[in-house]
Structure formats: C-alpha cells, structure tokens
C-alpha cells in the first residue's frame, strides 16, 4: 500500500504564493510521469503540470510562467510552486504518480487552495 500525502494548501490573497507538496509513503518503482491536477467546484478535473522521468515538463496554458513543478527523488516528493495566484486558481489540487508497466495510478487525497480577490 502506497499513500500520497499532500500538504501546503490554504487561503491566500490574489498575487500571493503557495507551495504544494506530495510525499509518497515509500519509494514507488518505475513511475513514468508525475502530475498535478486541480478541480474547481462544478468543473472537470484538469491537469495543471506534469514532469516525466526524463524531466520533460508541461504546464496548462493558464498557469504557465506562474507555477513550477519539481520533484525530489531522494525523498519521494513532488512539489508545485504557485506564484502570482489568481482567484480562478481556487480548486482542490491532487497529485498523481503514473506508471506504465505494470500499469498503475496513484492519487493524493487532495488539498484545498483558495485565492481571495
């Protein structure tokens, strides 16, 4: 059993910053892609940022130049640095570790981010 434990969410004013963390309870062999998703009330879950095993990084257009994804392999932790936050960034943020072979998805429990105007 592997748990992904998220932390770092909270309430912040527009223009502020937060850093989300997602720590795996143990090392997970063979992860191919690490991702952050978010889901706002009444909306579908959307991918915010991803980083591959080879450190190829992608961002949703809405967060480019404001968010930075990174990972610490030694500590089995994924991060999302969020700067210049906007009210539209308000959502529950989820981390996801994905492995191709054998196929497996790991999800965090979600952490609430609320940005006030």
C-alpha positions, -999 to 999 in steps of 0.1 A, spaced: 0 0 0 14 34 -10 -1 67 2 4 101 -14 1 127 13 -4 163 1 2 194 21 7 232 16 -28 242 6 -46 271 22 -61 305 18 -41 333 2 -48 366 -13 -45 372 -50 -9 378 -60 3 355 -33 22 323 -33 18 287 -21 39 256 -23 22 223 -25 40 191 -16 31 155 -23 50 129 -4 49 92 -11 49 69 19 76 48 3 96 47 -29 75 36 -59 94 17 -86 90 27 -122 70 59 -121 69 74 -156 50 107 -151 43 128 -120 13 153 -124 -7 179 -105 -44 182 -113 -70 205 -99 -108 205 -97 -128 236 -91 -165 234 -80 -187 224 -109 -158 219 -132 -140 189 -146 -106 179 -132 -78 194 -153 -41 187 -155 -21 216 -142 15 204 -146 35 173 -154 71 161 -152 84 129 -167 111 105 -157 134 124 -181 124 157 -167 102 168 -196 78 194 -181 45 206 -193 20 232 -180 -15 241 -187 -16 274 -205 -35 290 -176 -5 285 -152 25 289 -174 51 313 -161 34 313 -127 36 276 -115 67 254 -113 66 217 -109 96 198 -94 104 165 -77 128 153 -51 136 117 -59 156 111 -27 125 120 -6 98 106 -30 82 141 -30 66 161 -58 62 199 -55 42 226 -71 53 262 -65 25 285 -73 32 322 -77 10 352 -87 -21 333 -76 -54 343 -90 -90 337 -78 -95 314 -107 -68 291 -93 -91 282 -65 -96 245 -65 -88 212 -49 -53 202 -61 -44 165 -65 -11 149 -71 -8 118 -93 20 93 -99 16 72 -131 34 41 -141 31 24 -175 43 -11 -167 28 -26 -147 0 0 -151 -8 19 -120 -22 52 -110 -15 67 -75 -35 97 -62 -32 120 -33 -62 129 -12 -64 165 -24 -56 198 -8 -77 229 -10 -63 261 -24 -84 292 -21 -74 325 -36 -93 356 -24 -97 387 -46 
